[in-house]
Structure formats: C-alpha cells, structure tokens
Amino acid sequence: MTTADEGRRDDPVDASSRAALTQLELLVTRRLDGVLNGDHRGLLPGPGTEPGEARAYEPGDDVRTMDWSVTARTTVPHIRQTIADRELETWLVVDLTPSLDVQGRHGVKRRLVEAAVATVGFLSAGGGSRVGMVLTGDGRPRVLPAAGGRDHVRRLLEEVSRSATRISPGGALDDCLHAVRNASRRHGLVVLMSDFLSEVDWERSLRVLGTRHEFLAVHVADPLDIALPAVGAALLQDPATGEVLELDVDDALAADYRRAAGEHRERVHSALRRCGAPVLALRTDRDWIRDVIDFVGIRRRGGLPTGDSVTRDLPDDHRPAGEVTSR
C-alpha cells in the first residue's frame, strides 16, 4: 500500500475544478440531506450492529438477516432488523480505470465518481463517523486513512479529481479490497465505485469483506458502455492500451457489441448480488441526484437494487432499429 499522494496527476486542482467540487458539496447538502435524514443519514438506511425488531420476510431481503427463532415460533419467515450505528466507518474503494476519462457526448464518468464520493462522504462524515478511501494505482493501492469531518471529505474529493488513471498488477480493484481489510479497524460500510468494465476477479475478496462489513456498489456508466450506434466507419481507441481500431460499425456489429456488453454486465451484477451488495446505477446522461433518491426509496422499502436500471431510458440513437421504449 502507499499513500494517495504518489498517484496524483501533475496538475493541481485548478480554480474551476475546485468551484465545481464546491458546487457538488452544495448539491449534496441541500438536495440530498433532507431526503436522507433520519437516525443515520446514508444510502443504506437501517443496517447496523445493534439488534432491533423482527418483521416478516419480503422478497429481496438479505437472507443473512433471517431470525430463525421467530421464524420457528411463528412458522412465518422473519428477518431481524438492526438499528443504524451512530458512528460508522466508511471505506470508499474507487476504481480509477482509464475508461473513466473517455469523453462521451454527455461528459466523463469521473464526474459521476466525484458525485458518488461527495454523496457518501458528506452524508457519512458527521456524528463521529469516519471516512477513508482506497484507490486503484500503479503497482499497489493508494490509501487515505479514515478520518472525520467535512474538510477530510473535501480532500478525498480533490484526490479523486486529480488522481491519474494508472492501474497495473498489484494496484487493481481486487488489491484495493485486500487493502481495506488491512486498514479498517471496525465494522462498517464498504462502497465500491467503478464502471466495472474489467474482469470480474474481485468476487472472492468482496465475499471475505462481507464477514465484517456492509456493502454498496456504485456502477457508473455511459450510454456507449451499453450500446454502440451504427455510425458506419469509425476509429475506436482502447483507453487502457491506446490501441486504435478502424471499424465499420453496421447494425450487425452494433448488435454484437450490445450483446457482449450485456453479458459482461450480467456477470458483474450477478457477482454483486451473490455478495449481497445493492447497486446504485449512475449514468452520464441522467440526473444522478434523481438516481440516488430512487435508490434510497427502494432500499427503504426493503428492496435490493441490482443495477438493472443502468440500461433504462437509453438515448434513441443507442437503440436497435425497431425497439420501442416505454416511459
């Protein structure tokens, strides 16, 4: 492990970027604070370490919370709710893959990662709670130790804004999960933020973390991650290797691309479901605040968002010919 200072881009956070991060803080504190208020503000209302009341099991509930004694006594499946912790240690695991900085029509995915860091950080940093961060890096993960306060969250935001996207063996997502195991000192929340376009080689490490921590996965995406428009001749570049391919993107190739992207996305979401991680899906062409509010609404009703909403309401030019949308 190493500190995050070694993985920064050469340029510091300029005035315009700092102003954007400040605006992001205001959006979170003004628009989301009132929506997520309660005994413990956050994206996972309810889970904690103190036992609470039992209630009847509903589809989508985590089976790990089953209360077998009440179930046996009533012959009806029940789960044991928990009281939210007043002091929580949250670890943000940020996958700074080069694909975050690919410029799409609606911006770059790094902005969505910043929004997710601001949302979780500012809503988790009060009341004695602590927030730490682990970022993918060049050869080993980069770690910012957990601390409390808004100033610390602002530092985390600046780190995400200016960190370079250099990932090599030893500094990938799976290594970051190992780093969280070593750095975390108590039961808490682990928030995994990525576009999940790389290999799904992190499931075992996430399962191990599940013995001590709650999970939240934030899937950031661009419409081009889901479907490729049939635009004809095009130059496509691999953001990780720089390799450039000249292709004729016709309907058949676009359909193959969409099918392969869907199969990979299903592997990712299936792995997260097996680990018990709800998925907050954010997309560059949508209002991320609305997506957060919708996610929290599902969680408060006892549901487990699986990330399927990432493909909802794609722009018309990303849909196969003849596909009908429902609004």
Residue pairs with C-beta under 8 A, 6 or more apart in sequence:
1 140
1 141
1 142
1 143
1 179
1 182
1 183
2 137
2 140
2 141
2 142
2 143
3 142
3 143
3 144
4 133
4 135
4 142
4 143
4 144
4 159
4 163
6 137
6 142
7 96
7 135
7 137
7 138
7 142
7 163
7 164
7 166
8 159
8 162
8 163
8 164
9 162
9 163
9 164
11 162
12 162
13 21
13 158
13 161
13 162
17 161
17 162
18 158
21 114
21 118
21 154
21 157
21 158
21 161
24 114
24 115
24 118
24 157
25 118
25 122
25 150
25 154
25 157
27 118
27 289
28 118
28 119
28 122
28 123
29 122
31 289
32 119
32 123
32 289
32 292
32 293
33 41
33 123
35 293
35 296
36 42
36 43
36 45
36 123
36 296
38 45
38 84
39 83
39 84
39 86
40 48
40 84
40 85
40 86
40 88
40 127
41 123
41 124
41 126
42 84
42 88
42 120
42 123
42 124
42 189
43 119
43 120
43 123
43 191
43 216
43 280
43 292
43 295
43 296
43 299
44 189
44 214
44 216
44 278
44 299
45 84
45 296
45 299
45 300
46 81
46 82
46 84
46 299
46 300
47 82
47 84
47 214
48 82
48 83
48 84
48 85
49 82
49 85
49 187
50 82
50 83
50 85
51 80
51 82
51 83
52 80
52 81
52 82
52 83
53 80
53 81
54 67
54 70
54 78
54 79
54 80
54 81
55 78
55 79
55 81
56 76
56 77
56 78
56 79
57 66
57 71
57 76
57 77
57 78
57 79
58 302
60 302
60 303
60 304
61 79
61 302
61 304
62 79
62 276
62 304
64 276
65 79
65 80
65 81
65 82
66 77
66 78
66 79
66 80
67 78
67 79
67 80
70 78
70 80
71 77
71 78
85 187
86 127
86 128
87 127
87 128
87 129
87 130
88 124
88 129
88 130
88 188
88 189
89 129
89 130
89 131
89 132
89 146
89 184
89 185
89 186
89 187
89 188
89 189
90 120
90 121
90 124
90 129
90 130
90 131
90 132
90 146
90 188
90 189
90 190
90 191
91 131
91 132
91 133
91 134
91 146
91 180
91 183
91 184
91 188
91 189
91 190
91 191
91 213
92 117
92 120
92 121
92 131
92 132
92 133
92 134
92 156
92 191
92 193
93 133
93 134
93 173
93 176
93 177
93 180
93 190
93 191
93 192
93 193
94 113
94 117
94 133
94 134
94 135
94 136
94 160
94 193
94 194
95 136
95 173
95 176
95 192
95 193
95 194
95 195
95 196
95 198
96 135
96 136
96 137
96 160
96 163
96 164
96 165
96 166
96 167
97 136
97 165
97 167
97 194
97 195
97 197
97 198
97 239
97 240
98 165
98 167
98 239
98 240
99 109
99 195
99 197
99 239
99 240
100 108
100 109
100 110
100 113
100 165
100 195
100 220
101 108
101 109
101 110
101 165
101 239
102 108
102 109
102 222
102 224
102 239
104 222
104 223
104 224
104 284
105 223
105 285
106 222
106 223
106 284
106 285
107 284
108 284
109 195
109 220
109 221
109 222
109 284
110 160
110 161
111 284
112 220
112 282
112 283
112 284
112 288
113 160
113 193
113 218
113 220
114 157
114 160
114 161
115 282
115 288
116 191
116 193
116 218
116 220
116 280
116 282
116 288
117 133
117 153
117 156
117 157
117 160
117 193
118 153
118 157
119 292
120 131
120 191
120 216
121 131
121 153
121 156
121 157
122 150
122 153
124 131
124 189
125 131
125 148
125 149
125 150
125 152
125 153
126 148
128 148
129 148
130 146
130 147
130 148
131 146
131 147
131 148
131 152
131 153
131 156
132 143
132 144
132 145
132 146
132 147
132 183
132 184
133 143
133 144
133 156
133 159
133 160
134 141
134 142
134 143
134 144
134 176
134 179
134 180
134 183
135 141
135 142
135 159
135 160
135 163
135 176
136 142
136 167
136 171
136 172
136 173
136 175
136 176
137 166
137 167
137 171
138 164
138 166
138 167
138 168
138 171
139 168
139 169
139 170
139 171
140 170
140 171
140 175
141 171
141 175
141 176
141 178
141 179
142 163
142 171
143 179
143 183
144 155
144 156
144 159
145 183
146 183
146 184
146 185
167 240
172 198
172 201
173 192
173 194
173 198
173 201
173 202
174 201
174 202
174 205
177 190
177 192
177 202
177 205
177 206
177 208
177 209
178 205
180 190
180 209
180 213
181 205
181 208
181 209
184 190
184 212
184 213
187 212
187 213
188 212
188 213
188 214
189 213
189 214
189 215
189 216
190 209
190 213
190 214
190 215
190 216
191 215
191 216
191 217
191 218
192 206
192 215
192 216
192 217
192 218
192 277
193 217
193 218
193 220
194 217
194 218
194 219
194 220
195 219
195 220
195 221
195 222
195 225
196 219
196 265
196 268
197 225
197 264
200 267
200 268
200 271
202 271
203 271
203 274
203 275
206 215
206 271
206 272
206 275
206 277
207 274
207 275
209 215
210 275
210 276
215 272
215 275
215 276
215 277
215 278
216 277
216 278
216 280
217 272
217 277
217 278
217 279
217 280
217 307
218 279
218 280
218 282
219 268
219 269
219 279
219 280
219 281
219 282
219 307
219 310
220 282
220 283
220 284
221 281
221 282
221 283
221 284
221 310
222 283
222 284
222 285
223 283
223 284
223 285
223 314
223 315
223 318
224 318
225 261
226 258
226 261
226 262
226 265
226 310
226 311
226 314
226 318
227 254
227 257
227 258
227 261
227 314
227 318
227 319
227 320
228 249
228 253
228 254
228 257
228 258
228 318
229 249
229 254
229 317
229 318
230 249
230 250
230 251
230 253
230 254
231 249
232 248
232 249
232 250
233 246
233 247
233 248
233 249
234 246
234 247
234 248
234 249
235 244
235 245
235 246
235 247
236 244
236 245
236 247
237 243
237 244
237 245
238 244
238 245
247 253
249 257
251 320
251 321
254 320
255 320
258 320
262 311
265 307
265 310
265 311
268 307
269 279
269 306
269 307
269 308
272 279
272 306
272 307
273 304
273 306
276 304
278 295
278 299
278 304
278 305
278 306
279 305
279 306
279 307
280 291
280 292
280 295
280 305
280 307
281 291
281 295
281 305
281 307
281 308
281 309
281 310
282 288
282 291
282 292
283 291
283 310
285 315
286 313
291 309
294 309
295 305
298 304
298 305
299 305
313 325
313 327
316 325
319 325
